[in-house]
Every structure is written in C-alpha cells, then in structure tokens.
Amino acid sequence: MDRELGISNIKAIHLNDSMTKLASNKDRHANLGEGELGISTVKKLLNRQEFKNIPFILETPALKSNDTMEGEIKKLKGLVK
C-alpha cells in the first residue's frame, strides 16, 4: 500500500476477506478467514503499526444477519493485539 498509494494518503481501510483471487476484477466479500486472504493475512493487516490510527470498516457477509454478526465482530476483536 505504501509503494502504490503512500500510507499518509490512506484515510480508512475497507476490511473483508475475498472470495476471489487477486486481480480477478471482482469485489466478492467473504467472512474473515474464509476467503483467499485467510485469517493470518487479515491479522497481519490489522496489527500493522502504520495502520494503528486508521479506521477499519468491516464489511463481510456475516454482518447481514444479527445471528452471525456478533461472531464476526468477536473474531475481528480476537485478531487485534
């Protein structure tokens, strides 16, 4: 991100895992840890020092239902050091 955009230009990060591979030109969201990025990549991204003061906007399929929303948010919180 720093090479392409510059960290200082990033104002927020739209966070979701991806159902499709990089460069597929599709925006298909997956729940955290259930897509192509995987849970370890999501965890690394969340814990990068450069992003400490940048808001993350969570947008995953689990947020569409009250039955699954709480678990997704709990998973997210568990990934942050």
CNS distance restraints for C-alpha pairs under 8 A (distance, minus, plus):
assign (resid   1 and name CA) (resid   5 and name CA) 5.56 0.50 0.50
assign (resid   1 and name CA) (resid   6 and name CA) 6.38 0.50 0.50
assign (resid   1 and name CA) (resid   7 and name CA) 6.61 0.50 0.50
assign (resid   2 and name CA) (resid   6 and name CA) 4.03 0.50 0.50
assign (resid   2 and name CA) (resid   7 and name CA) 4.83 0.50 0.50
assign (resid   5 and name CA) (resid   9 and name CA) 6.45 0.50 0.50
assign (resid   5 and name CA) (resid  10 and name CA) 7.39 0.50 0.50
assign (resid   6 and name CA) (resid  10 and name CA) 7.11 0.50 0.50
assign (resid   7 and name CA) (resid  50 and name CA) 7.21 0.50 0.50
assign (resid  10 and name CA) (resid  54 and name CA) 7.58 0.50 0.50
assign (resid  11 and name CA) (resid  54 and name CA) 6.17 0.50 0.50
assign (resid  11 and name CA) (resid  55 and name CA) 7.37 0.50 0.50
assign (resid  12 and name CA) (resid  54 and name CA) 5.53 0.50 0.50
assign (resid  12 and name CA) (resid  55 and name CA) 5.00 0.50 0.50
assign (resid  12 and name CA) (resid  56 and name CA) 5.80 0.50 0.50
assign (resid  12 and name CA) (resid  57 and name CA) 7.20 0.50 0.50
assign (resid  13 and name CA) (resid  54 and name CA) 7.23 0.50 0.50
assign (resid  13 and name CA) (resid  55 and name CA) 6.36 0.50 0.50
assign (resid  13 and name CA) (resid  56 and name CA) 4.71 0.50 0.50
assign (resid  13 and name CA) (resid  57 and name CA) 6.04 0.50 0.50
assign (resid  14 and name CA) (resid  56 and name CA) 5.88 0.50 0.50
assign (resid  14 and name CA) (resid  57 and name CA) 4.77 0.50 0.50
assign (resid  14 and name CA) (resid  58 and name CA) 6.22 0.50 0.50
assign (resid  14 and name CA) (resid  59 and name CA) 7.02 0.50 0.50
assign (resid  15 and name CA) (resid  56 and name CA) 6.17 0.50 0.50
assign (resid  15 and name CA) (resid  57 and name CA) 5.64 0.50 0.50
assign (resid  15 and name CA) (resid  58 and name CA) 4.84 0.50 0.50
assign (resid  15 and name CA) (resid  59 and name CA) 6.11 0.50 0.50
assign (resid  15 and name CA) (resid  60 and name CA) 7.87 0.50 0.50
assign (resid  16 and name CA) (resid  29 and name CA) 5.94 0.50 0.50
assign (resid  16 and name CA) (resid  30 and name CA) 6.28 0.50 0.50
assign (resid  16 and name CA) (resid  31 and name CA) 6.45 0.50 0.50
assign (resid  16 and name CA) (resid  32 and name CA) 6.12 0.50 0.50
assign (resid  16 and name CA) (resid  58 and name CA) 6.22 0.50 0.50
assign (resid  16 and name CA) (resid  59 and name CA) 5.64 0.50 0.50
assign (resid  16 and name CA) (resid  60 and name CA) 5.48 0.50 0.50
assign (resid  17 and name CA) (resid  29 and name CA) 5.89 0.50 0.50
assign (resid  17 and name CA) (resid  30 and name CA) 4.78 0.50 0.50
assign (resid  17 and name CA) (resid  31 and name CA) 5.74 0.50 0.50
assign (resid  17 and name CA) (resid  32 and name CA) 5.17 0.50 0.50
assign (resid  17 and name CA) (resid  33 and name CA) 6.48 0.50 0.50
assign (resid  17 and name CA) (resid  34 and name CA) 6.75 0.50 0.50
assign (resid  17 and name CA) (resid  35 and name CA) 5.20 0.50 0.50
assign (resid  17 and name CA) (resid  36 and name CA) 6.71 0.50 0.50
assign (resid  17 and name CA) (resid  37 and name CA) 5.72 0.50 0.50
assign (resid  17 and name CA) (resid  38 and name CA) 6.95 0.50 0.50
assign (resid  17 and name CA) (resid  42 and name CA) 7.49 0.50 0.50
assign (resid  17 and name CA) (resid  60 and name CA) 7.47 0.50 0.50
assign (resid  18 and name CA) (resid  27 and name CA) 7.45 0.50 0.50
assign (resid  18 and name CA) (resid  28 and name CA) 5.90 0.50 0.50
assign (resid  18 and name CA) (resid  29 and name CA) 4.91 0.50 0.50
assign (resid  18 and name CA) (resid  30 and name CA) 5.04 0.50 0.50
assign (resid  18 and name CA) (resid  31 and name CA) 7.95 0.50 0.50
assign (resid  18 and name CA) (resid  34 and name CA) 7.97 0.50 0.50
assign (resid  18 and name CA) (resid  35 and name CA) 4.90 0.50 0.50
assign (resid  18 and name CA) (resid  36 and name CA) 5.43 0.50 0.50
assign (resid  18 and name CA) (resid  37 and name CA) 6.34 0.50 0.50
assign (resid  19 and name CA) (resid  28 and name CA) 5.38 0.50 0.50
assign (resid  19 and name CA) (resid  29 and name CA) 5.77 0.50 0.50
assign (resid  19 and name CA) (resid  30 and name CA) 5.32 0.50 0.50
assign (resid  19 and name CA) (resid  34 and name CA) 7.90 0.50 0.50
assign (resid  19 and name CA) (resid  35 and name CA) 4.96 0.50 0.50
assign (resid  19 and name CA) (resid  36 and name CA) 6.04 0.50 0.50
assign (resid  20 and name CA) (resid  24 and name CA) 6.38 0.50 0.50
assign (resid  20 and name CA) (resid  26 and name CA) 6.91 0.50 0.50
assign (resid  20 and name CA) (resid  27 and name CA) 7.69 0.50 0.50
assign (resid  20 and name CA) (resid  28 and name CA) 6.48 0.50 0.50
assign (resid  20 and name CA) (resid  35 and name CA) 7.47 0.50 0.50
assign (resid  20 and name CA) (resid  36 and name CA) 6.43 0.50 0.50
assign (resid  21 and name CA) (resid  36 and name CA) 6.12 0.50 0.50
assign (resid  29 and name CA) (resid  59 and name CA) 7.52 0.50 0.50
assign (resid  29 and name CA) (resid  60 and name CA) 5.80 0.50 0.50
assign (resid  29 and name CA) (resid  61 and name CA) 6.71 0.50 0.50
assign (resid  30 and name CA) (resid  34 and name CA) 6.00 0.50 0.50
assign (resid  30 and name CA) (resid  35 and name CA) 5.46 0.50 0.50
assign (resid  30 and name CA) (resid  60 and name CA) 5.79 0.50 0.50
assign (resid  30 and name CA) (resid  61 and name CA) 6.25 0.50 0.50
assign (resid  31 and name CA) (resid  35 and name CA) 6.96 0.50 0.50
assign (resid  31 and name CA) (resid  60 and name CA) 5.07 0.50 0.50
assign (resid  31 and name CA) (resid  61 and name CA) 5.97 0.50 0.50
assign (resid  31 and name CA) (resid  62 and name CA) 6.23 0.50 0.50
assign (resid  31 and name CA) (resid  72 and name CA) 7.41 0.50 0.50
assign (resid  32 and name CA) (resid  38 and name CA) 7.15 0.50 0.50
assign (resid  32 and name CA) (resid  39 and name CA) 6.31 0.50 0.50
assign (resid  32 and name CA) (resid  42 and name CA) 7.23 0.50 0.50
assign (resid  32 and name CA) (resid  60 and name CA) 7.30 0.50 0.50
assign (resid  32 and name CA) (resid  72 and name CA) 7.27 0.50 0.50
assign (resid  32 and name CA) (resid  75 and name CA) 7.75 0.50 0.50
assign (resid  32 and name CA) (resid  76 and name CA) 7.57 0.50 0.50
assign (resid  33 and name CA) (resid  37 and name CA) 7.03 0.50 0.50
assign (resid  33 and name CA) (resid  38 and name CA) 4.31 0.50 0.50
assign (resid  33 and name CA) (resid  39 and name CA) 3.91 0.50 0.50
assign (resid  33 and name CA) (resid  40 and name CA) 7.67 0.50 0.50
assign (resid  33 and name CA) (resid  42 and name CA) 7.31 0.50 0.50
assign (resid  34 and name CA) (resid  38 and name CA) 6.16 0.50 0.50
assign (resid  34 and name CA) (resid  39 and name CA) 7.46 0.50 0.50
assign (resid  37 and name CA) (resid  41 and name CA) 5.75 0.50 0.50
assign (resid  37 and name CA) (resid  42 and name CA) 6.81 0.50 0.50
assign (resid  38 and name CA) (resid  42 and name CA) 6.51 0.50 0.50
assign (resid  39 and name CA) (resid  43 and name CA) 6.07 0.50 0.50
assign (resid  40 and name CA) (resid  44 and name CA) 6.17 0.50 0.50
assign (resid  41 and name CA) (resid  45 and name CA) 6.18 0.50 0.50
assign (resid  42 and name CA) (resid  46 and name CA) 6.19 0.50 0.50
assign (resid  43 and name CA) (resid  47 and name CA) 6.24 0.50 0.50
assign (resid  43 and name CA) (resid  79 and name CA) 5.35 0.50 0.50
assign (resid  43 and name CA) (resid  80 and name CA) 6.88 0.50 0.50
assign (resid  44 and name CA) (resid  48 and name CA) 6.23 0.50 0.50
assign (resid  45 and name CA) (resid  51 and name CA) 7.98 0.50 0.50
assign (resid  46 and name CA) (resid  51 and name CA) 7.32 0.50 0.50
assign (resid  46 and name CA) (resid  79 and name CA) 7.40 0.50 0.50
assign (resid  46 and name CA) (resid  80 and name CA) 6.28 0.50 0.50
assign (resid  47 and name CA) (resid  51 and name CA) 7.42 0.50 0.50
assign (resid  47 and name CA) (resid  52 and name CA) 7.32 0.50 0.50
assign (resid  47 and name CA) (resid  80 and name CA) 6.09 0.50 0.50
assign (resid  47 and name CA) (resid  81 and name CA) 6.56 0.50 0.50
assign (resid  48 and name CA) (resid  52 and name CA) 6.75 0.50 0.50
assign (resid  51 and name CA) (resid  55 and name CA) 7.92 0.50 0.50
assign (resid  59 and name CA) (resid  63 and name CA) 6.88 0.50 0.50
assign (resid  60 and name CA) (resid  64 and name CA) 7.78 0.50 0.50
assign (resid  62 and name CA) (resid  68 and name CA) 5.12 0.50 0.50
assign (resid  62 and name CA) (resid  69 and name CA) 5.23 0.50 0.50
assign (resid  62 and name CA) (resid  72 and name CA) 6.27 0.50 0.50
assign (resid  63 and name CA) (resid  68 and name CA) 6.62 0.50 0.50
assign (resid  63 and name CA) (resid  69 and name CA) 4.53 0.50 0.50
assign (resid  63 and name CA) (resid  72 and name CA) 7.30 0.50 0.50
assign (resid  64 and name CA) (resid  68 and name CA) 7.80 0.50 0.50
assign (resid  64 and name CA) (resid  69 and name CA) 7.05 0.50 0.50
assign (resid  65 and name CA) (resid  69 and name CA) 5.88 0.50 0.50
assign (resid  66 and name CA) (resid  70 and name CA) 6.98 0.50 0.50
assign (resid  68 and name CA) (resid  72 and name CA) 6.50 0.50 0.50
assign (resid  69 and name CA) (resid  73 and name CA) 6.32 0.50 0.50
assign (resid  70 and name CA) (resid  74 and name CA) 6.08 0.50 0.50
assign (resid  71 and name CA) (resid  75 and name CA) 6.06 0.50 0.50
assign (resid  72 and name CA) (resid  76 and name CA) 6.21 0.50 0.50
assign (resid  73 and name CA) (resid  77 and name CA) 6.22 0.50 0.50
assign (resid  74 and name CA) (resid  78 and name CA) 6.17 0.50 0.50
assign (resid  75 and name CA) (resid  79 and name CA) 6.56 0.50 0.50
assign (resid  76 and name CA) (resid  80 and name CA) 6.98 0.50 0.50
